[in-house]
């Protein structure tokens, strides 16, 4: 190695150290308007006393039904959407591994043979008619990260990987909520079917009683037909409820990643969620909700790619070295006399690129602004979902309490009216009305209980679904 090469080896690192002071890549900071927006994210009348939230617990602690827990575990293992999200993570991880090696030089090996027949009228045609050369070499090239381009690319890959992980968690959160809510709907239909089936049996007996009263002259044929019509109404409701249950079982099977089949389940009366619905500070939604985190990682990715686009305006400093064997024929190729070494250092920068660099930079800035807006929108959606879930939970609690009293009143009215009719002190219209109201109220109460459970699940999901 000559003295000039030795100088290059020592001088270039010193140049790189000084160049680092010109670092142009910026560090990501969360936008101030988003910080302010996160402080007042959701609408509630109760202020949290600390940062604790029901979203800090795992879904395994939230759900007490072991059958439901088993279904959720199976869905997380088999669901197609989960498996697609896992493949996205694997792709992002591959880019992340590439980004971590960005500071290392690239190395290429070359085995080359060239042969050329020269023209007699060419510059060297009078000296030789053919040119032949064989070469076996390795070339290492390295670009100095003077402007932070490589560092920004690495951070962009890291943000892309974390975004895919958060997106995977968001898919899991939605899947858990869908499994739980569908499970509760099936249990609700089971109970509605039981109530309706009992009603069908009761109305069948009532029809016999009404016919006997007609024979005794207490009611007319109109009363018999009205009672019979109510029986048919209950039978139609029963058929519809069973069809809904079958369709829900088919949908539930798809969530489990399986073909449609009957679903193992418990009872609606056995379902409860013992966790107190504490909210925590609204800022905690940023830390808990995977979809919000994914939106911020998307912003970080766009921010770092903007750094990369900005660095393209500046010159790049690179060093390449080629070492190997070179000879006119293969026989003496691997000999000491055939060894050659070439070291090249270059500082190159754009002069005129037909606006390509500026276009890339402007496009990167626009993508970054889109990511900011998507991040803000994800926060607004999160706030809306938390606010709606809170409102639904408060409403369903009140409705269930009211509906229970309503069902009790209608059942008493139905019993009293039937007794009065049997003693000739009421007409059949009062009885029919009381019966229908009692059935409708009972079915609505079951639906309200299911909605109460779903409201808790939706609040848990809106607060992040237990992810940290």
RADA-V126312 format. One record per residue. N is the residue number from 1. RES is the residue in one small letter. SS is DSSP state (2 for helix, 1 for strand, 0 for the rest). PHI is phi in radians with two decimals (999 if undefined). Layout:
[[N	RES	SS	PHI] [N	RES	SS	PHI]]
This chain:
[[1	x	0	999] [2	x	0	-1.32] [3	x	2	-1.15] [4	x	2	-1.16] [5	x	2	-1.15] [6	x	2	-1.09] [7	x	2	-1.09] [8	x	2	-1.07] [9	x	2	-1.05] [10	x	2	-1.55] [11	x	2	-1.35] [12	x	2	-1.06] [13	x	2	-1.04] [14	x	2	-1.14] [15	x	2	-1.12] [16	x	2	-1.13] [17	x	2	-1.08] [18	x	2	-1.20] [19	x	2	-1.21] [20	x	2	-1.06] [21	x	2	-1.19] [22	x	2	-1.69] [23	x	0	-0.89] [24	x	0	-1.92] [25	x	0	-1.23] [26	x	0	-1.60] [27	x	0	-1.66] [28	x	0	-1.25] [29	x	0	-2.36] [30	x	0	-1.09] [31	x	0	-0.98] [32	x	2	-1.09] [33	x	2	-1.14] [34	x	2	-1.31] [35	x	2	-1.02] [36	x	2	-1.15] [37	x	2	-1.13] [38	x	2	-1.20] [39	x	2	-1.23] [40	x	0	-2.24] [41	x	0	-1.29] [42	x	0	-2.15] [43	x	0	-1.75] [44	x	0	-2.69] [45	x	0	-1.57] [46	x	0	-1.87] [47	x	0	-1.56] [48	x	0	-1.24] [49	x	0	-1.55] [50	x	0	-2.65] [51	x	0	-1.55] [52	x	0	-1.17] [53	x	0	-2.55] [54	x	2	-1.13] [55	x	2	-1.34] [56	x	2	-1.36] [57	x	0	-1.68] [58	x	0	-1.38] [59	x	2	-1.12] [60	x	2	-1.16] [61	x	2	-1.43] [62	x	2	-1.27] [63	x	0	-1.68] [64	x	0	-1.74] [65	x	0	-1.44] [66	x	2	-1.10] [67	x	2	-1.17] [68	x	2	-1.09] [69	x	2	-1.04] [70	x	2	-1.10] [71	x	2	-1.12] [72	x	2	-1.12] [73	x	2	-1.05] [74	x	2	-1.13] [75	x	2	-1.12] [76	x	2	-1.13] [77	x	2	-1.49] [78	x	2	-1.90] [79	x	0	-1.02] [80	x	2	-1.14] [81	x	2	-1.08] [82	x	2	-1.11] [83	x	2	-1.19] [84	x	2	-1.13] [85	x	2	-1.09] [86	x	2	-1.12] [87	x	2	-1.14] [88	x	2	-1.13] [89	x	2	-1.12] [90	x	2	-1.10] [91	x	2	-1.15] [92	x	2	-1.14] [93	x	2	-1.15] [94	x	2	-1.08] [95	x	2	-1.15] [96	x	2	-1.10] [97	x	2	-1.08] [98	x	2	-1.12] [99	x	2	-1.11] [100	x	2	-1.17] [101	x	0	-1.71] [102	x	0	-1.15] [103	x	0	-1.42] [104	x	0	-1.45] [105	x	0	-1.28] [106	x	1	-1.68] [107	x	1	-2.20] [108	x	1	-2.23] [109	x	1	-1.88] [110	x	1	-2.35] [111	x	1	-2.10] [112	x	1	-2.31] [113	x	1	-2.30] [114	x	1	-2.18] [115	x	1	-2.42] [116	x	1	-2.48] [117	x	1	-1.74] [118	x	0	-1.57] [119	x	0	-1.40] [120	x	0	-1.13] [121	x	0	-1.67] [122	x	0	-1.43] [123	x	0	-1.07] [124	x	0	-1.94] [125	x	0	-1.11] [126	x	0	-1.33] [127	x	0	-1.69] [128	x	0	-2.69] [129	x	0	-1.61] [130	x	1	-2.32] [131	x	1	-2.21] [132	x	1	-2.44] [133	x	1	-2.65] [134	x	1	-2.09] [135	x	1	-2.54] [136	x	1	-2.21] [137	x	1	-2.60] [138	x	1	-2.28] [139	x	1	-2.12] [140	x	1	-2.00] [141	x	1	-2.26] [142	x	1	-2.49] [143	x	1	-1.89] [144	x	0	-1.28] [145	x	0	-1.51] [146	x	0	-1.18] [147	x	0	-1.79] [148	x	0	1.46] [149	x	2	-1.11] [150	x	2	-1.18] [151	x	2	-1.08] [152	x	2	-1.16] [153	x	2	-1.09] [154	x	2	-1.08] [155	x	2	-1.19] [156	x	2	-1.13] [157	x	2	-1.12] [158	x	2	-1.07] [159	x	2	-1.12] [160	x	2	-1.11] [161	x	2	-1.16] [162	x	2	-1.12] [163	x	2	-1.11] [164	x	2	-1.15] [165	x	2	-1.15] [166	x	2	-1.13] [167	x	2	-1.11] [168	x	2	-1.09] [169	x	2	-1.14] [170	x	2	-1.12] [171	x	2	-1.11] [172	x	2	-1.09] [173	x	2	-1.05] [174	x	2	-1.10] [175	x	2	-1.13] [176	x	2	-1.04] [177	x	2	-1.11] [178	x	2	-1.13] [179	x	2	-1.10] [180	x	2	-1.12] [181	x	2	-1.15] [182	x	2	-1.15] [183	x	2	-1.05] [184	x	2	-1.14] [185	x	2	-1.14] [186	x	2	-1.13] [187	x	2	-1.10] [188	x	2	-1.10] [189	x	2	-1.16] [190	x	2	-0.99] [191	x	2	-1.22] [192	x	2	-1.12] [193	x	2	-1.14] [194	x	2	-1.07] [195	x	2	-1.11] [196	x	2	-1.18] [197	x	2	-1.10] [198	x	2	-1.08] [199	x	2	-1.10] [200	x	2	-1.04] [201	x	2	-1.12] [202	x	2	-1.12] [203	x	2	-1.24] [204	x	2	-1.13] [205	x	2	-1.17] [206	x	2	-1.14] [207	x	2	-1.11] [208	x	2	-1.11] [209	x	2	-1.12] [210	x	2	-1.12] [211	x	2	-1.13] [212	x	2	-1.16] [213	x	2	-1.15] [214	x	2	-1.16] [215	x	2	-1.10] [216	x	0	-1.47] [217	x	0	1.48] [218	x	0	-1.45] [219	x	0	-2.34] [220	x	0	-1.72] [221	x	2	-1.11] [222	x	2	-1.04] [223	x	2	-1.10] [224	x	2	-1.11] [225	x	2	-1.14] [226	x	2	-1.13] [227	x	2	-1.13] [228	x	2	-1.14] [229	x	2	-1.10] [230	x	2	-1.12] [231	x	2	-1.09] [232	x	2	-1.12] [233	x	2	-1.06] [234	x	2	-1.12] [235	x	2	-1.13] [236	x	2	-1.15] [237	x	2	-1.06] [238	x	2	-1.11] [239	x	2	-1.08] [240	x	2	-1.11] [241	x	2	-1.12] [242	x	2	-1.14] [243	x	2	-1.15] [244	x	2	-1.03] [245	x	2	-1.10] [246	x	2	-1.12] [247	x	2	-1.13] [248	x	2	-1.16] [249	x	2	-1.09] [250	x	2	-1.13] [251	x	2	-1.13] [252	x	2	-1.11] [253	x	2	-1.08] [254	x	2	-1.13] [255	x	2	-1.05] [256	x	0	-1.40] [257	x	0	1.30] [258	x	0	-2.22] [259	x	0	-1.26] [260	x	0	-0.99] [261	x	0	-2.81] [262	x	0	-1.18] [263	x	0	-1.89] [264	x	0	-1.23] [265	x	0	-2.82] [266	x	0	-1.72] [267	x	0	-2.14] [268	x	2	-1.10] [269	x	2	-1.17] [270	x	2	-1.60] [271	x	0	-1.55] [272	x	0	-2.75] [273	x	0	-2.13] [274	x	0	-1.49] [275	x	0	-1.28] [276	x	0	-1.25] [277	x	0	-1.32] [278	x	0	-1.43] [279	x	0	-1.65] [280	x	0	1.36] [281	x	0	-1.21] [282	x	0	-1.11] [283	x	0	-1.08] [284	x	2	-1.14] [285	x	2	-1.07] [286	x	2	-1.07] [287	x	2	-1.48] [288	x	2	-1.67] [289	x	0	-1.38] [290	x	2	-1.16] [291	x	2	-1.20] [292	x	2	-1.21] [293	x	2	-1.11] [294	x	2	-1.07] [295	x	2	-1.15] [296	x	2	-1.26] [297	x	2	-1.12] [298	x	2	-1.09] [299	x	2	-1.14] [300	x	2	-1.07] [301	x	2	-1.03] [302	x	2	-1.14] [303	x	2	-1.08] [304	x	2	-1.21] [305	x	2	-1.18] [306	x	2	-1.17] [307	x	2	-1.03] [308	x	2	-1.08] [309	x	2	-1.11] [310	x	2	-1.18] [311	x	2	-1.17] [312	x	0	-1.18] [313	x	0	-1.29] [314	x	0	-1.80] [315	x	0	-1.19] [316	x	1	-1.92] [317	x	1	-1.93] [318	x	1	-2.40] [319	x	1	-2.27] [320	x	1	-2.35] [321	x	1	-2.35] [322	x	1	-2.12] [323	x	1	-2.35] [324	x	1	3.04] [325	x	1	-2.14] [326	x	1	-2.50] [327	x	1	-2.75] [328	x	0	-1.36] [329	x	0	-2.40] [330	x	0	-1.16] [331	x	0	-1.07] [332	x	0	-1.61] [333	x	0	-1.15] [334	x	0	-1.59] [335	x	0	-2.27] [336	x	2	-0.99] [337	x	2	-1.18] [338	x	2	-1.61] [339	x	1	-1.22] [340	x	1	-2.42] [341	x	1	-2.46] [342	x	1	-2.35] [343	x	1	-2.11] [344	x	1	-2.26] [345	x	1	-2.01] [346	x	1	-2.44] [347	x	1	-2.16] [348	x	1	-2.22] [349	x	0	-2.49] [350	x	0	-1.26] [351	x	0	-2.02] [352	x	0	-2.49] [353	x	0	-2.09] [354	x	0	0.96] [355	x	0	1.21] [356	x	2	-1.11] [357	x	2	-1.17] [358	x	2	-1.13] [359	x	2	-1.09] [360	x	2	-1.09] [361	x	2	-1.17] [362	x	2	-1.12] [363	x	2	-1.14] [364	x	2	-1.15] [365	x	2	-1.14] [366	x	2	-1.13] [367	x	2	-1.12] [368	x	2	-1.13] [369	x	2	-1.16] [370	x	2	-1.06] [371	x	2	-1.13] [372	x	2	-1.07] [373	x	2	-1.15] [374	x	2	-1.12] [375	x	2	-1.13] [376	x	2	-1.09] [377	x	2	-1.13] [378	x	2	-1.08] [379	x	2	-1.20] [380	x	2	-1.10] [381	x	2	-1.11] [382	x	2	-1.07] [383	x	2	-1.10] [384	x	2	-1.10] [385	x	2	-1.15] [386	x	2	-1.14] [387	x	2	-1.08] [388	x	2	-1.13] [389	x	2	-1.14] [390	x	2	-1.10] [391	x	2	-1.12] [392	x	2	-1.10] [393	x	2	-1.14] [394	x	2	-1.11] [395	x	2	-1.17] [396	x	2	-1.16] [397	x	2	-1.03] [398	x	2	-1.19] [399	x	2	-1.14] [400	x	2	-1.05] [401	x	2	-1.09] [402	x	2	-1.18] [403	x	2	-1.13] [404	x	2	-1.08] [405	x	2	-1.20] [406	x	2	-1.11] [407	x	2	-1.07] [408	x	2	-1.06] [409	x	2	-1.16] [410	x	2	-1.17] [411	x	2	-1.14] [412	x	2	-1.11] [413	x	2	-1.06] [414	x	2	-1.16] [415	x	2	-1.12] [416	x	2	-1.14] [417	x	2	-1.14] [418	x	2	-1.14] [419	x	2	-1.14] [420	x	2	-1.14] [421	x	2	-1.12] [422	x	2	-1.07] [423	x	0	-1.75] [424	x	0	1.28] [425	x	0	-1.89] [426	x	0	-2.54] [427	x	0	-1.69] [428	x	2	-1.14] [429	x	2	-1.10] [430	x	2	-1.11] [431	x	2	-1.13] [432	x	2	-1.06] [433	x	2	-1.12] [434	x	2	-1.10] [435	x	2	-1.12] [436	x	2	-1.14] [437	x	2	-1.11] [438	x	2	-1.13] [439	x	2	-1.15] [440	x	2	-1.03] [441	x	2	-1.13] [442	x	2	-1.12] [443	x	2	-1.14] [444	x	2	-1.17] [445	x	2	-1.08] [446	x	2	-1.08] [447	x	2	-1.11] [448	x	2	-1.18] [449	x	2	-1.13] [450	x	2	-1.14] [451	x	2	-1.13] [452	x	2	-1.13] [453	x	2	-1.14] [454	x	2	-1.13] [455	x	2	-1.11] [456	x	2	-1.16] [457	x	2	-1.08] [458	x	2	-1.16] [459	x	2	-1.17] [460	x	2	-1.05] [461	x	2	-1.16] [462	x	2	-1.12] [463	x	0	-1.47] [464	x	0	2.23] [465	x	0	1.27] [466	x	0	1.48] [467	x	0	-1.52] [468	x	0	-2.08]]
